[in-house]
Amino acid sequence: MTAVKVLPPGSTIGILGGGQLGRMTALAAAQLGYRCIVFAPEAESVAGLVSAGHVQGNYDDKAALARFAKQVDVITYEFENVPEAAVTECEKHKPVRPGVKPIHFAQHRLREKEFFRKAGIGTAGYQPIASEADIAKATALPGILKTCTEGYDGKGQFRVTTRAELASAWQKVGRRECILEAVVDFICEISAIVARSLDGTTACFPIGLNEHRDGILRTTTVPAGSPPPSATACSSPRASNSSGWWRWKCSSPAMAKCSPTRWRRARTIPAIGRSTPASPASSSSWCGRSAACRWARSRSWRPRA
């Protein structure tokens, strides 16, 4: 097997996106001895404020992307809505981890669900909603109607119980392409972080238990008291043949002992950000979305060139 070259400390990591996950990535990278340069449309970004540099430009500005790429050794992205074309353009200049394939799936909910199913990973029941005919034959009810693209943190999402409510919600989102996900009565939500190197080696970090209050993710407790879901979590990066960081969430009906009393020694970390409004019955969906992660800072792992 060909040895995988480790990106040495002192190298520069380019981050597409200037949000909070990019900020956390830059801070963690600095602890490991790496510099970060951020590319974002904004003149000033929260990630850029803690990075070695900030390149402003629209995601469709090829010249700006090329200028950004020349300043870094490897590129990643901090959230799933970085345009796929921007990632493809950056790949012409420098390695991008985890590459364009994950973002192709992650920024479109229907593609994402289909990818998971093909990879042998279970999801909530779902069906596409793109026409009145789809609404007429909808069976994933009660469910949550979600726009296939862009919506997040509860935005572009409507809980519906009847076809009439579904039709009304579809009108509210502008009759755009949507997915209807069946409601699942779940016990708790957990998060897993996976790292995969270019030679296919994967590492699963301890899973975290997420606590929501008033529809907002308040804390994540790590470890959650259960072993890392290695077989399941590692299957997403393996199925897409991608390297880099993956983070995914799972609403689990099987973890009957999801009680905070089980994690007395766990480290509780205040969460930054929001989640889909929570309730005793919610849509079960999860994602391998971001090259950045909110909590993991491993000193034994180095970015791969």
Residue pairs with C-beta under 8 A, 6 or more apart in sequence:
1 199
2 199
4 197
4 198
4 199
4 304
5 304
5 305
6 302
6 303
6 304
6 305
7 13
7 34
7 73
7 74
7 302
7 303
7 304
7 305
9 32
9 33
9 34
9 302
10 33
10 34
10 35
11 34
11 35
11 73
11 74
11 303
11 305
12 34
12 35
12 36
12 37
12 52
12 71
12 72
12 73
13 25
13 29
13 34
13 35
13 36
13 37
13 72
13 73
13 74
13 75
13 76
13 303
14 36
14 37
14 38
14 39
14 68
14 69
14 71
14 72
14 73
14 74
14 75
14 76
14 90
14 94
15 22
15 25
15 26
15 36
15 37
15 38
15 39
15 47
15 51
15 75
15 76
15 77
15 78
15 292
16 39
16 40
16 59
16 75
16 76
16 77
16 78
16 82
16 86
16 87
16 90
17 38
17 39
17 40
17 47
17 77
17 78
17 79
17 82
18 38
18 39
18 40
18 42
18 45
18 46
18 47
18 48
18 54
18 78
19 45
19 46
19 47
19 78
19 79
20 46
20 47
20 272
20 273
21 47
21 78
21 79
21 290
21 292
21 293
21 294
22 38
22 40
22 45
22 46
22 47
22 51
22 78
22 79
22 292
23 46
23 47
23 49
23 50
24 272
24 292
24 293
24 294
25 36
25 47
25 76
25 78
25 291
25 292
25 293
26 36
26 38
26 47
26 50
26 51
27 50
28 296
28 297
29 35
29 36
29 303
30 36
30 50
31 297
31 299
32 297
32 299
32 302
34 303
35 51
35 52
35 53
36 47
36 51
36 52
36 53
37 51
37 52
37 53
37 54
37 55
37 68
37 71
37 72
38 45
38 47
38 48
38 51
38 53
38 54
38 55
39 54
39 55
39 57
39 64
39 65
39 68
40 47
40 48
40 54
40 55
40 56
41 56
41 57
41 58
41 59
42 48
42 56
43 56
44 54
45 54
47 78
48 54
53 71
55 64
55 67
55 68
55 71
56 64
57 63
57 64
57 65
57 67
57 68
58 64
59 65
59 82
59 83
59 85
59 86
60 83
60 85
60 86
62 89
65 86
65 89
65 90
65 93
66 89
66 93
68 90
69 75
69 90
69 93
69 94
70 93
72 94
73 94
73 305
74 94
74 95
74 96
74 97
74 303
74 304
74 305
75 90
75 94
75 95
75 96
75 97
76 96
76 97
76 98
76 244
76 245
76 291
76 292
77 87
77 96
77 103
77 290
77 291
77 292
78 290
78 291
78 292
79 289
79 290
79 292
80 103
80 106
80 107
80 287
80 289
80 290
81 107
81 149
81 150
81 152
82 103
84 100
84 103
84 104
84 107
87 96
87 99
87 100
87 103
88 100
90 96
91 99
91 100
95 305
97 242
97 243
97 244
97 291
97 303
97 304
98 196
98 237
98 240
98 242
98 243
98 244
98 245
98 246
98 291
99 242
99 243
99 244
101 240
101 241
101 242
102 237
102 240
102 242
102 244
102 246
102 288
102 289
104 111
105 111
105 112
105 115
105 240
106 112
106 287
106 288
106 289
107 149
108 148
108 149
109 146
109 147
109 148
109 149
109 179
109 285
110 126
110 128
110 148
110 177
110 179
111 148
112 287
113 123
113 126
113 179
113 285
115 239
115 240
116 122
116 123
116 236
116 286
117 123
118 239
119 235
119 236
119 239
120 235
121 232
121 235
121 236
123 284
123 285
123 286
124 181
124 182
124 183
124 184
124 283
124 284
124 285
125 140
125 143
125 181
125 182
126 140
126 179
126 180
126 181
126 182
127 134
127 138
127 139
127 140
127 179
127 180
128 134
128 177
128 178
128 179
128 180
129 135
129 138
129 145
129 166
129 170
129 177
129 178
129 179
129 180
130 177
130 178
132 167
135 163
135 166
135 167
135 170
136 163
138 163
138 166
138 180
140 180
140 181
140 182
141 160
141 161
141 162
141 163
141 166
141 180
141 182
142 159
142 160
142 161
142 182
142 183
142 281
143 159
143 160
143 166
143 180
143 181
143 182
143 183
143 283
144 157
144 158
144 159
144 160
144 180
144 181
144 183
144 276
144 282
144 283
145 157
145 158
145 160
145 166
145 169
145 170
145 173
145 178
145 179
145 180
146 156
146 157
146 178
146 179
146 180
146 181
146 283
147 156
147 157
147 173
147 176
147 177
147 178
148 176
148 177
148 178
148 179
149 177
150 156
151 157
153 273
153 274
153 275
153 276
154 215
154 274
154 275
154 276
154 277
156 173
157 276
158 165
158 169
158 172
158 173
159 183
160 166
160 169
160 180
166 180
170 178
181 283
181 284
181 285
182 283
183 281
183 282
183 283
184 251
184 253
184 281
184 282
184 283
184 284
185 253
185 280
185 281
186 251
186 252
186 253
186 281
186 282
186 284
187 252
187 253
187 254
187 255
187 256
187 258
188 209
188 210
188 251
188 252
188 255
188 258
189 209
189 210
189 212
189 249
189 250
189 251
189 252
189 275
189 278
190 207
190 208
190 209
190 210
190 224
190 226
190 249
190 250
190 252
190 255
191 207
191 208
191 210
191 220
191 247
191 248
191 249
191 250
192 204
192 205
192 207
192 208
192 228
192 229
192 233
192 247
192 248
192 249
192 250
193 204
193 205
193 245
193 246
193 247
193 293
193 295
193 296
194 202
194 203
194 204
194 205
194 233
194 234
194 236
194 237
194 245
194 246
194 247
194 248
194 288
195 202
195 203
195 205
195 244
195 245
195 246
195 296
195 298
195 301
196 202
196 203
196 234
196 237
196 238
196 242
196 243
196 244
196 246
197 243
197 304
198 243
198 304
200 238
202 230
202 234
202 237
202 238
203 298
203 301
204 228
204 229
204 230
204 233
204 234
205 228
205 296
205 298
206 222
206 223
206 224
206 228
207 222
207 223
207 224
207 226
207 227
207 228
207 229
208 220
208 221
208 222
208 223
208 224
208 269
208 295
209 220
209 221
209 222
209 224
209 225
209 258
209 260
209 263
209 266
210 217
210 219
210 220
210 249
210 271
210 275
211 217
211 218
211 219
211 220
211 221
211 260
212 218
212 275
212 278
215 274
215 275
215 276
215 277
215 278
216 274
216 275
217 271
217 273
217 274
217 275
218 270
218 271
219 268
219 269
219 270
219 271
220 268
220 269
220 271
220 294
220 295
221 260
221 263
221 266
221 267
221 268
221 269
222 266
222 267
222 269
222 295
223 263
223 266
224 263
224 266
225 262
225 263
225 266
226 255
229 250
233 246
233 248
236 246
236 248
236 288
237 243
237 244
237 246
237 288
243 304
244 291
245 290
245 291
245 292
245 293
245 296
246 288
246 289
246 290
247 287
247 288
247 289
247 290
247 293
247 294
248 286
248 287
248 288
248 289
249 285
249 286
249 287
250 284
250 286
251 282
251 283
251 284
251 285
251 286
252 258
253 284
269 295
271 294
272 294
273 294
276 282
276 283
